[in-house]
């Protein structure tokens, strides 16, 4: 386990809080977390890649240490604007996204190809209407009034119980989570419980991703995927309970330059479960694109 990202330098960059590797490689990489996550979701992967890239893990608006957006907009497009704002400050980068963060990164890569050197998506939350337990929970939390009611009731459950439930949903085998990671997550959740906007931020982001699942036309995420020019790597855990690994078949048709990797013993957060395996695949992609966005070799 690498040094905790909580000890790495962090600062506000525009509207978001960003933690960066202090002595990374020459190129830049930006990491975007999923729903109810934060920059700390990328701790181990950033450590694995720190010799190759200088990593910047972002807390999306209202998440982690980032304040709530002034306009209360938690849509995928609003999150994408926040990431674009960071990229405009630091320059073109290799972009990583998990779950909701994957949807955000697709939007960024489609809108601003000049800022994205390569795209690595871990269990991206791309539209898939096949019923599944995890997305059903997200949809329930996004329902008007019901979402607020559920969020209010959950705050009365012990932080440890809520974290353990989340780990059981996201990990293929939650028993393998390092105790220090669990402890950090519990402490962070307790801090978040004290923020007046924490519940609104979670519900707003859930509603944002649900809205994308039903969007039609050119702004549908699958249509946006077709406009991504950066070489793309998509990683799925075969034991993912939230995003169906079978969506990889559609991704193969949608993204112009894409490689799919299925990890047998991973769930929804492969970058946390098997960071060495994810790093090996990401390293290959980054090295392939060092001299520009060249087509991926077959």
N, C-alpha and C positions, 0 to 999 in steps of 0.2 A: 504494500500500500504506500503510495507516494505521500509527500508532505501535504497536509490539508490545504485546500485552496483558500480556506478562511484565513490562512496566514500569509497568502500572497497579496501583493498590493491591489487595492481596490479604490475606485474613484468614480465620481459622476462624469459621464461623457454625454453631453447634451441632456436628454431626458431619461437616461438609463444609467444604472450602476454597473460597472464593468470590473471584473477581476482579471488580471493579466499575469502570465508567467514572467518572472523578473529577468531571466536570461535565456530567452528562447532563440530559435533559429532566425535566419534573415527574412523569411517570408512571414506573412500574417495569416492567422486563422481566427475565425469568429465562430463561437459555439452558442447555439440557441436551444434552451431547454423546453420541456413539454408542460402540459397543464399541471398546475400545482407543484411544479418544480422550480429550480433556481440554478444559478451558475454552478453550485456545488455538484450538480449532476454530472459534470464533466471533469471533476477532479483528477481521476486516475488516467483518463484518456489524454488529457492535456499534459500530464506528467510523462506519459509514454511518448508523446510527440514533441516534447520540448526541445530536443536537439535539432529538430527539423523546422519547426515553425514557432513564432511567438504567438501564443494563444491569448484570446480575449473572450472570456465567458460572460455573457450578458444576462442580467436580470431583466426580463421583459417588464414593461410598465405595470406597476402594481404588484409585482412579484419580487421575492428576495428583498434586497435593500433599495429597489427602485420605488420612487413615490408613485402614487396614483396619477394617471394622466389628468390634466386640468379639464379636458372635455369629457372625461368618463368613457372614452372610446376604447374598448378592449377587443375590437374585431381583428381578424387576421391581417387585414390590410393596414390597420393602425399599428399593430406590432411590427409589420414589415417596414413601415415608414421609420420606426424607431431604429431598426437594424440598419436600414439604408443610411440614416443619419450618422451612425457609428462608422460605417464603411466610408462615407464621404470624408470623414475626419482622418481615418488611418490609411486609406487607400485600398486597392483591390486585395482580396483575401480569399483563402479557401474557406468555404462556408459549410458548417456542420449543423444539423438540426435533428431533434428527436421528437417524435409524436407531433403535438401541436407545433413545436419548433420546426419540424420538417415541413409542415404546410406553410409556415411563415417563410422559410428559406426558399421554397419553390416560388412563392410570390415575389421575393426579392430577386431571385435569379432570372425570372421571366421579365421583370420590369427594368432591371439594371444589369444587363449582362457585362457591362464594362467594369463592374465592381466585383465580379465573382470569378475566381480563377478555377475552382472546381467545387463540386457540390457532393457532400456526403450526407445521406439521409438514413437515420436509424429508426425503423418502424414508423415511417411518416404517416401522419393522419390525413390520408387522401380519401376522397369520398368513396364510401363502400356501404351500401344500404342493406347488406346481408345481416340479419339480426345477430347480435353478439352481446354477451353480458356486460362487458366493460363499457362499450359505447352506449348501451341502454342506460347505464348509471349516469353517464355524462349528459345524455338527453334529458333524463329526469331532473338533474340539477339545473338544467337550462330552462326548464319550464317556468313560466311566470308564476310568481307567488310560491309555487312548490319548492323551487330552488332556494329561495330565501328561508323558507320554513325548515328545510333540511339542513342548510348551513347553520342556522341558529341552534338547532337541536344538537348537531354534531359537536359544537363547541363545548358542550357539557360532558362529552366523553373524554377520558384521560388521553393526553397526547400520545402516550405509549400505545394505547389501543388503536388509535387512528393510524399511527405510523406502521404498526404491524399489519393492519388490514391493507394498507397501500402497498407495502412490500410484498405481501402474499399475492396481490393482484398483478404487480408489475414484474416480479422476478420469477424465473423458472423454478428456483429453489431458494426461498427466502432464508433458509437456515444457513446459507453460505455468506450472508451479509456480515461484514466485519462489525463487531460490537461497537467500535468507535464510530462507525458510520451511522449506526442506529442511534447512538447517543447524541451525535451531532444533529441528526434529523429531528429528534424529539425536542432538543433545545431550540432549534430554529422554529418549529411549529409553535412552541410556547411563546416565542417572541412575536410571531405573526398573529397569534390570538389577541395580542394587546394592541394591534393596529386597527383603527376604526374602519379602514377601507379593505381589509383583507378579504372578507366575505364577498364584497361586491366585485373585487378583482377576480376572484376564482369563478364566480357565477358569470361575470361578463365574458371572461375568456372561454368558458364552456359554451356559452351562447354563440360566441364568435365562430368556434369550430363547427358547431351544429349547423349554423347558417351556411357554411361553406359546403356541407354535405348536400344541401338542397339547391345550391346556386346553379343556374343555367346560363348558357351563352358562353361568350368568349372568356369571361372571367372565372368560369368553372376551373377548379384546380387542375383537373386533367387536361383541359385546354391550355392552361398556362404551362403545364409540364412540356407540352409540345413546342413551346417557344423558348425553352431553356437551351442555351447554346453551350454551356459549360459541361465538360465531361462529368458524368454523374455516377456515383456509387450508391446503391441502395442495399442496406443490410437489414435482414429480418431474423428474429429468433423463431425457430420452429415451434417453441412452446409459448408464444405470445398469446395472452388471453384477451388483449384489447384490440390490436390491429391484426387482421387475418394475413398470415404470410402469403396466402394465395393471391393477394392483390399484386404481388410481384409480377405475375403474368401480364396484367394490364400495364404495369410500369414499363415492361419490356417493349410494349407497343407504343407507349406514349412519349417517353423521353428519347430524343434523337440519338444521344450517345450515353449508353447506360450499361453498367455491369451489376448483376444481382448476386448477392451472397446470402445464403441461408445458413444460420448457425444452429446446430443441433441442440445444444444445451443452454440456449438463451431464451429469455422471455421478451418483455417489452422494452427493456432498458439495457441492451447489450453492451453499451459503452460503459456501464457500471458493473455488469455481471462478468463480462469477459473482455476487459479493456485491452489486453494484449492482442487478442484476435482481431478486434476492431481496428486497433492501431496498425497492425500489419497490412490490412486491406487499405486503410486510409493512406498509409505511407506509400504504398505502390501507386495509388492514384496521384498523390502530390508529386512524386518523382516523375511520373509520366507527363505531367503538365508544367514542369519547371520552365520549359522554353516556350510556353504558350498553351492555349487550349487545343492541343492536337487530338485527333480522334483516338479513342481507346483501341489498343490492339485486341484482336479477337482471342 
